[in-house]
């Protein structure tokens, strides 16, 4: 669905729901079928009066089929139900063509939709913080759905909106192109005016989402630094598709990880019964997989999402004889793509991702594979010993050991990671494939935080957010405070370190959670509508960590409006991620959608967030927010 207009996606989705509900295949839905569809699939309950009014307004013809809707009428029904008063407010703010209370020429649907009355009353009951969208009055009398398109902004008003709100300085020619691109009406295109439907389309477009387009669509970072200066998207036990005890080893898990920008995959190698090595998760009930088959799948997809080097982290448990077969497989399949030990030893520091484009880097301890191993896994025996290591020597740390270093020796770990690659893997007790906490590891410069990609949890959400930056190429340049500050007093554990007090003024973030659309039920079998609230959590250094939440909107997962302002103070924005979570106010506070993003990748202005499910797959749900970032001169 990436790149398709949001209305096209929505209409196809609604057509699919319509066809599913049309059990007798006559191309019509009766009132009962529409009510079931609203409750079970669209997460909406209307009073009988509300339902009848929407139904009547959306029926184009009553001849021979009173009480039934065609698919296009059902889409109209849905459009009325999901009318966006917060977008109309933007039109009214900038448009001189609109008169809020007495404009009969430009009436709106707000007054004919009982659902708006419900939403409006829920807003009145909220405790105001700072009013970002003052819905103090209805937008004017109305009689038909078509009247919504009467409100518009001129080309000059759109230009002013883009400058003041979206922080984009555009020429009138550029604004005209925007209007022609997004306004669906013939009148809008001819008169170069933007109506509410065009505004919705524009604000739902890819370029107006929360993440900066240049961060999402281009490799904009400097890729010529030594590879130790980057965070690297890393998978743990990549071959697993479930937990650590039962299931299958499968090459498809590698394919999915590589398609998500992973640049370091893991293979546990064991002797196969037929003399050929296999990938196996030892001492479990998990079925083996053929090594050669998996290596061929890796080769096929190794550089499908990223041109930068791919690490093969080999856990070698093979006999000498089968180690030789592993070497034959690697040479046969990857050939000159392998970055060899000879090439690595000819350097004194690691080459850059740019220099290693298209290369396979093998990371293992194995004499039989020595000629192929450019990254030698070495037991970590302390920072003083590690100073004598060659740059090609790399350490794998268990989660508990790494966290101990972070708590008691964070600065030395930062300095170590400027020159050597460190990989941290989850603790052995995590048999459910849960993941290590990522932020403290990234904040001390650990390049490879190995995660179970098959698990839907906060760590994978943050990993997805971190590596969605820089065109999802799997390499993110660590900030200067982790790369170059040899004599720094910076510590990610300190709330008020000398470094922060001496060099930083906090950046202020004002974030208005305005509304959401199409929030799904977690369990479609649940008959109760969701009662959503939004939680925003700041992940970063200790002094920046914070979280806030909105109030709950009861029984409305379709188009809840909060208009809730949150304020945050951030000292180290380059280490900061935001995570948005929409939750149901049930007994377990069920997650209904989530999204994580690096602070420095956020755009100011009115932005839609395409919410993801717990496995970071896109949903139809969106969150509408307004972002203001103040004092950004310190964000480097």
Phi, psi and omega in degrees: 000353181297131177091347178275145177303143185296323180295325177297315178300313183295315181298319178295321178298315180293321177299320177296317178295320179299311182296324178294323181282338181278078188289332179269004173056040177259006178075014181224149172242130174279173183300319181298318179295322178294318179298318178296317179298317179298315185286314189274328185250325185257000170064039183227137170237129177244152171291159178305322180294316178299313183300314182298321181291316176298316184298315181295318182294331185269350181280120183277330181211139181255358184297123172065002181211042178300134180086016178225152180237136168281172185297319181292330177287323176296321177297320175298316176307312182294320179297320176296318182295328184257022178308140188252087179299332180292332175284322176298327177298321178297316177303312183295328181294323187255346188261128174278352181280348186257138171240119195299319190246340189236011186276096179283338179290328183237061180287165179232168182282352186304324185275342180267352183261107178303333181298325177297324177299320179295314180298317183298319180294327179290329177289320181300327182284347181282146175283118182290139175259283169225128187282111177269328178229087188284086177282067185277333184227154170293163189271003177126161182293155181208162179222333182222159180296327183295339183292343180301325185285358179289341180268135185204166170245140175286172181299323178292323180290323176295319178301317179294318178299314181296324180285311186288319188261313185269355178059039177238122178267109184242150172282164178297327177297317178295321179295319178300321178296321177299313182298315180295330180286321192252332182283123186280347187274147176297320180298318181297317180293320182287318183270356184054057178230144184253116176271183184293326177293320177293321177297318178299314179299318181294315183286343175268355183289161183300320183289344179253013174287174187296321182282136178303131181303323182290336176280327183278326192250352182226150171274094189259347183278160177289114183258021183252009176278162174304146187298339177292347182270012184235146163282139186237125182293115195232135180253143175253136180046055188304332185289348183275144176244001179219231180269192187270004188241315183233164179121208182232152161275133185214142176291336180298329177297323177293318179300313181295320179296316181294324178293340178263016173088011180294137181240007176212113181246160185241140175229124174266114188260131179223161176294133175269153184295333182266013179091356178250135183296151180232164170265124186216143171261104191297149173061034177224181178263014183280133183289148179288163173228147181289126184297313183300321180298316180293318179298323177293322177293320177299315180301318183296324187247006187305322186237028181289328181249342185211139177274356190272163193302147177249125176272133169255107180270104185263123171263104190269118175234019185274155171291167180304316182299313183282339171299321179296324178292322176303314180299318179298315179301313183298314181293318182295320186275316186259337175050229185291353176292339182290128174277109192275166177299322180298316179295317182296319183286347177280354179249162175255344174225166178293138170296174181272164172303324179297317180290336184256020178306134176074010183259151174256124180249121182265128182241112185189164167249112184192115182298321183292339180254009191307320183294338182263352190264109178267345182231102186270121179286121187236136178298131181276123183241023178114160186290325181293318177295319184296334179299337181270356182291155167287157181297337182281349180277132185230149182243143170253124181248135171294152182309312184296320180293318179297318180293328175295316177298320181297320183289323189245347186211044187298318183297317178296326178293320177300312181296319178300317185284357173284339185238339185233148177277130176241134176242130178244132184240157183296154180295153182296335182288350183278064181291343178273008181066024172292166191244157175291151175289126192273323194298315182296330178287312176301321185289349173251016171085007178299124184284316187246099172263103189280125184235151172282103185293339183280356185259135175264100179211181184298319181299317178289328175297314179293322177298317177299317178295314180302314187264005169286344176286162175058041178060031176052039183275355176090356177233124177239124180294123178295148180295162186301327182294341176261341185264321197235351188275079184297326184246027185290152170259008181296134173221126180293347182274341187274133178286323182223066183286160178302325180299313182295314183295326184279328192240351188233138163251136183298145170271138179260131177245121172252121187232113177261117174275105188272302187200174174221162182223137170061040179293125183279158167285147175289324180234111184295343179281348180285123183281340184280135174295157179280154174240090193275151164221164184243133174245133175243126182236135176265123174251128180181210175293164190303322183287345181263346186295132185195158172208147177218161179217158177277175167283174182265137170259118188282135169055043177211095175263358184275309184209056179294144177238126180252315184052051188248123181268133174240146179231133181228153175240127188232124182269319183241078185296332183288348175251009190258136169236148173253140174236123177261130177228127172263124185238155174267134181280054175259190185298328184256004184049055185302135174286128180251342179182153183207163179197134177239147183207141172296140182305316185286357177262000183277142172266146171284163174104193177280122186222142170263142176247119174283109184288148180248158173278185186292342178261015177066028171267144182292146174245180176276355185279145175228153175240130183254123186226163170238128186244130172232124180244123186244140180065051181277002182296341180269354183276100182243000000 
